[in-house]
Each structure stands twice: as structure tokens, then as C-alpha cells.
């Protein structure tokens, strides 16, 4: 049975781009008489708000989507992510990184765009140096040693139902952050583990997240998790070609509803 999910972060109101992603996942489940899940990715306790979650749920229901209860909230499952980190520590594939954002921007390369790729500066710190920095209270993140991890797992593949089979090359993305001292996990770790624990068989998400998939495939192999199929959909853009986003104050579903739009009209505008 196909199991899909929509996993928003409640940092603002639902806009057309997020509505498209939700409808896409819901439609995939409906076509296969499968299951559709809603997950709230609220590990960022600074930016996430309960009122935004409430508004999102109201908008999704207004659009005609139905999901299974209870809804999984990442903030309620930190122990799951801590246990996964312990397993990765036991494999020797994560290490503490004390570099600041300024350090990374100065030292890193960015061949894939504007996002800098970490060069692994702290990977070579001695155990004594790490202990001294931690005892001094220096802030740190936990990074995945992607080259060492890939050597453990061997070659990996993953399948996008629209684009075909890909060879995973996680090392090309550098040593990504898996947890921060103040949060205890990261998008990469939490989303990969959540999909496994919830039995998701088809991950649907925007094509902007396609480059992250090799990292998730590597984590699946390291943690012996289920491997779903993926389907990366188009990104909804405004009339200038810019991606719709909360930070750009893109029109919200609630504002369109207040302006007299109907659920049928919005679904039709988005192609559903």
C-alpha cells in the first residue's frame, strides 16, 4: 500500500506552494487507495508557532484533505533522534564541529550554488582537543563524516518515479549537520527517521530537495531503515518566476479564502 505524507514546518501561514505540495501527496495516495499522513516538523522551537499549525490544519481541511490521527510532531520525539545519533556515534561516522557560520563561509567551497560545502576542518581534531572545547562550553554541531559513512555502506541507489534511478553520491555534499546542541537533531536526520517510523513508502516533495536525497539514502543504509520511492514535483512560482515562500510573504490560503476564493477554484488553479 502506498503511504504518503505532507510535512510542513509551522513557521507561517500555508501558501499556494505548500498547498500544491500537500495536494500532490494527497493525490498520489488517493490514486492508489493508499494512506495520507500529516506530520508537523517543529524542531525549530524559535520559529515554529502553535497558532501557525492550527491555521495550516484549518486550511488543509478547507481544501478537502483528510489525514490520519494522531499527527506526529517532531518536537515530541526527540528521544527517537537521540537514539539514532547514538547508533551513528557507535559506528564512528559523526563528529563534533565547532566552526561558526563565518568560519564555514570563509573556508568552504560552494560548487553547487550559494550553499557552502563544509570542508571537514573539525573532522581532524584530536579527542583531547574536542574534550577541551566541550568542557569550555564551546558551541558545536554534530556532523556526518560522509566519506567514512559511504565507505561503510558501499555504493547506493535511489529511485525517483519520474526521473529514474540515481547513484547516490553523498560525499559531494560535504559533511552535513545532523544535530545542533540547542535542537538535538536536523532536517536530514529527523525526516529520514520519521519516514521510516511512519511507514512512508512514497516521499513526495519539491524538486528543490532532490539534492538532499543522497544524504537521506546514506542515513537509511547506516541506520538500516526502509527505503521508499521518491517523487520530486515542480515548484510553484509567482509571476516573476520567484519561488513562493513564507519569507517572501506569498499570498496565504487563508487570505485567498477571505477574498472569496473557493476550495475548488484553488485546487483547479494548482492543477488538481
Phi and psi in degrees as a GROMACS rama.xvg file:
@    title "Ramachandran Plot"
@    xaxis  label "Phi"
@    yaxis  label "Psi"
@TYPE xy
-75.9592  132.739  UNK-2
-125.839  118.95  UNK-3
-114.927  171.571  UNK-4
-151.515  153.113  UNK-5
-117.799  126.688  UNK-6
-129.944  77.0694  UNK-7
-82.4885  158.543  UNK-8
-100.891  124.34  UNK-9
-80.0391  66.5696  UNK-10
-104.862  2.41686  UNK-11
-178.742  -173.424  UNK-12
-79.9506  152.67  UNK-13
-67.4805  127.941  UNK-14
-113.103  -179.442  UNK-15
-61.3284  -35.7702  UNK-16
-64.6289  -43.5282  UNK-17
-69.4828  -36.7053  UNK-18
-62.2705  -39.0585  UNK-19
-61.5218  -44.0067  UNK-20
-62.3024  -41.8778  UNK-21
-65.2444  -45.3322  UNK-22
-65.3284  -34.6465  UNK-23
-63.2475  -48.2159  UNK-24
-64.4979  -43.4125  UNK-25
-62.2452  -41.5532  UNK-26
-65.3114  -40.1345  UNK-27
-61.3067  -40.9967  UNK-28
-68.4327  -41.1117  UNK-29
-63.7032  -40.5617  UNK-30
-62.6348  -30.2371  UNK-31
-104.756  10.3484  UNK-32
50.78  46.2099  UNK-33
-102.631  -159.18  UNK-34
-112.518  142.022  UNK-35
-121.48  126.213  UNK-36
-113.93  151.001  UNK-37
-114.1  130.01  UNK-38
-127.686  136.931  UNK-39
-102.299  114.925  UNK-40
-94.2895  85.6906  UNK-41
-116.075  35.0708  UNK-42
-69.6112  -23.408  UNK-43
-83.6891  88.627  UNK-44
-70.7768  -13.8693  UNK-45
-76.9121  -42.8575  UNK-46
-96.7856  -24.2348  UNK-47
-80.2777  142.253  UNK-48
-132.758  137.421  UNK-49
-58.5872  -36.4037  UNK-50
-65.8625  -30.1551  UNK-51
-71.019  -37.6495  UNK-52
-63.2043  -44.5365  UNK-53
-59.6912  -44.6433  UNK-54
-64.748  -39.8196  UNK-55
-61.9329  -45.3863  UNK-56
-62.8203  -39.9671  UNK-57
-63.6499  -42.7019  UNK-58
-65.6282  -42.568  UNK-59
-63.5257  -43.054  UNK-60
-64.7653  -39.2851  UNK-61
-62.1035  -34.7357  UNK-62
-75.0367  -7.35832  UNK-63
99.7163  8.86261  UNK-64
-84.7354  142.523  UNK-65
-129.091  141.99  UNK-66
-138.225  168.278  UNK-67
-82.1585  146.021  UNK-68
-109.318  152.114  UNK-69
-79.1909  155.026  UNK-70
-80.8555  134.488  UNK-71
-81.6521  128.611  UNK-72
-112.925  126.457  UNK-73
-60.867  -32.8674  UNK-74
-63.4069  -17.8682  UNK-75
-94.0386  2.0459  UNK-76
-131.96  36.8588  UNK-77
-63.1247  -29.3698  UNK-78
-63.5476  -33.8763  UNK-79
-62.378  -43.1355  UNK-80
-71.6641  -36.3627  UNK-81
-63.6995  -39.7779  UNK-82
-65.4845  -38.6721  UNK-83
-65.2617  -40.1716  UNK-84
-62.9177  -38.5565  UNK-85
-61.9033  -39.3977  UNK-86
-65.5944  -38.2788  UNK-87
-70.8648  -36.095  UNK-88
-61.4892  -41.8827  UNK-89
-62.7719  -28.1641  UNK-90
-84.593  -7.64333  UNK-91
72.589  29.3759  UNK-92
-112.522  10.1897  UNK-93
-129.319  153.954  UNK-94
-148.78  153.158  UNK-95
-76.3145  138.988  UNK-96
-121.668  124.357  UNK-97
-102.789  6.17632  UNK-98
-70.1017  139.911  UNK-99
-84.3935  169.956  UNK-100
-59.1624  -37.647  UNK-101
-65.4757  -40.5183  UNK-102
-59.8894  -46.2795  UNK-103
-65.4927  -42.5026  UNK-104
-62.6667  -33.9596  UNK-105
-76.355  -36.1383  UNK-106
-98.9719  -24.0683  UNK-107
-83.0291  162.08  UNK-108
-107.5  159.322  UNK-109
-137.815  64.1481  UNK-110
-69.9209  -17.8165  UNK-111
-100.611  16.1883  UNK-112
131.245  -149.207  UNK-113
-85.7596  -16.4421  UNK-114
-77.0094  117.177  UNK-115
-68.4181  144.754  UNK-116
-100.779  123.982  UNK-117
-67.8475  134.929  UNK-118
-89.3569  -2.20787  UNK-119
85.7761  29.018  UNK-120
-54.313  -48.3828  UNK-121
-81.3026  -5.158  UNK-122
-62.8771  -25.409  UNK-123
-101.585  8.98771  UNK-124
-68.2223  143.492  UNK-125
-74.0568  159.087  UNK-126
-59.7353  -35.5901  UNK-127
-65.9137  -42.9135  UNK-128
-65.8144  -42.1131  UNK-129
-60.3606  -47.535  UNK-130
-61.7137  -41.6803  UNK-131
-62.3179  -44.2751  UNK-132
-66.1111  -40.4621  UNK-133
-67.7704  -40.4165  UNK-134
-64.3436  -29.0233  UNK-135
-80.4417  -3.73928  UNK-136
80.4716  19.9221  UNK-137
-71.1446  132.022  UNK-138
-64.9637  144.613  UNK-139
-150.771  160.942  UNK-140
-118.675  160.488  UNK-141
-102.41  123.123  UNK-142
-111.034  151.258  UNK-143
-86.5771  125.476  UNK-144
-77.9745  89.4259  UNK-145
-65.803  -35.5515  UNK-146
-67.7649  -43.9496  UNK-147
-65.8995  -39.6472  UNK-148
-64.8993  -43.1978  UNK-149
-65.446  -32.9949  UNK-150
-65.8639  -33.7211  UNK-151
-70.7639  -41.4934  UNK-152
-84.7007  -26.742  UNK-153
78.9703  -175.74  UNK-154
-60.3604  140.531  UNK-155
-130.42  152.145  UNK-156
-129.99  159.693  UNK-157
-147.078  158.037  UNK-158
-123.329  124.972  UNK-159
-99.4755  127.221  UNK-160
-65.3617  -19.1095  UNK-161
-99.6681  -27.9258  UNK-162
-109.144  -11.0939  UNK-163
97.165  -162.057  UNK-164
-92.4385  135.111  UNK-165
-115.413  145.701  UNK-166
-84.1692  126.796  UNK-167
-77.4196  131.411  UNK-168
-131.403  67.2634  UNK-169
-64.0352  -28.0284  UNK-170
-62.3882  -26.2146  UNK-171
-68.7948  -12.441  UNK-172
-98.0751  3.39477  UNK-173
76.4558  -171.163  UNK-174
-90.507  96.4962  UNK-175
-74.4289  156.376  UNK-176
-76.775  130.558  UNK-177
-106.955  -17.9213  UNK-178
-163.606  151.106  UNK-179
-120.368  154.985  UNK-180
-58.9734  -36.1965  UNK-181
-85.8048  -17.3111  UNK-182
-113.386  -40.8103  UNK-183
91.9227  -3.47347  UNK-184
-159.271  -171.569  UNK-185
-146.673  170.663  UNK-186
-55.3268  -48.1644  UNK-187
-58.0806  -48.5544  UNK-188
-71.3502  -47.2282  UNK-189
-64.4381  -45.2451  UNK-190
-68.1572  -36.9937  UNK-191
-67.56  -45.1478  UNK-192
-68.5391  -41.7543  UNK-193
-59.6838  -44.3861  UNK-194
-59.9643  -38.0213  UNK-195
-67.7159  -49.516  UNK-196
-64.6524  -29.034  UNK-197
-92.5692  0.474688  UNK-198
69.9053  29.8677  UNK-199
-69.0166  127.715  UNK-200
-105.069  -19.5574  UNK-201
-136.197  110.953  UNK-202
-89.2449  115.172  UNK-203
-109.598  133.019  UNK-204
-166.446  170.707  UNK-205
-65.4125  151.793  UNK-206
-66.4894  -14.3427  UNK-207
-66.8799  -19.3995  UNK-208
-95.8969  1.50428  UNK-209
-57.6905  -40.4768  UNK-210
-62.7486  -20.1896  UNK-211
-80.4297  -14.9399  UNK-212
-61.6354  -39.5021  UNK-213
-58.7733  -33.9151  UNK-214
-65.8928  -43.1241  UNK-215
-67.2892  -36.9138  UNK-216
-64.6368  -38.0084  UNK-217
-65.1612  -43.2239  UNK-218
-63.5927  -37.7305  UNK-219
-59.6053  -42.882  UNK-220
-68.4806  -40.6176  UNK-221
-66.6992  -36.1415  UNK-222
-101.102  5.48202  UNK-223
57.2274  51.0133  UNK-224
-99.822  160.828  UNK-225
-62.426  148.691  UNK-226
-111.417  109.785  UNK-227
-83.426  175.892  UNK-228
-88.4975  162.945  UNK-229
-123.185  156.368  UNK-230
-145.97  108.855  UNK-231
-96.7476  115.844  UNK-232
-93.5469  171.349  UNK-233
-65.5734  162.196  UNK-234
-101.434  131.55  UNK-235
-79.04  129.946  UNK-236
-124.015  161.182  UNK-237
-85.6341  -174.39  UNK-238
-66.0449  -17.0516  UNK-239
-93.3981  -2.85186  UNK-240
92.0204  0.387149  UNK-241
-80.7908  143.339  UNK-242
-65.8702  137.321  UNK-243
-68.743  135.892  UNK-244
-156.779  153.32  UNK-245
-61.4397  -40.6215  UNK-246
-68.4796  -17.7946  UNK-247
-95.6018  6.52461  UNK-248
55.6987  44.8762  UNK-249
-63.8373  149.472  UNK-250
-54.9453  131.193  UNK-251
-86.1084  158.453  UNK-252
-62.4817  -39.0497  UNK-253
-63.8115  -36.9541  UNK-254
-69.8364  -36.7059  UNK-255
-66.6039  -38.4536  UNK-256
-63.3983  -44.0838  UNK-257
-64.5025  -27.7807  UNK-258
-81.6869  -0.818276  UNK-259
104.663  2.3536  UNK-260
-66.508  150.098  UNK-261
-105.511  158.681  UNK-262
-57.4243  -41.2766  UNK-263
-60.7752  -41.0107  UNK-264
-66.0987  -40.83  UNK-265
-68.8657  -43.3676  UNK-266
-61.6945  -40.6637  UNK-267
-65.4816  -39.8456  UNK-268
-61.3018  -32.3876  UNK-269
-91.1263  -1.54426  UNK-270
93.1369  18.2125  UNK-271
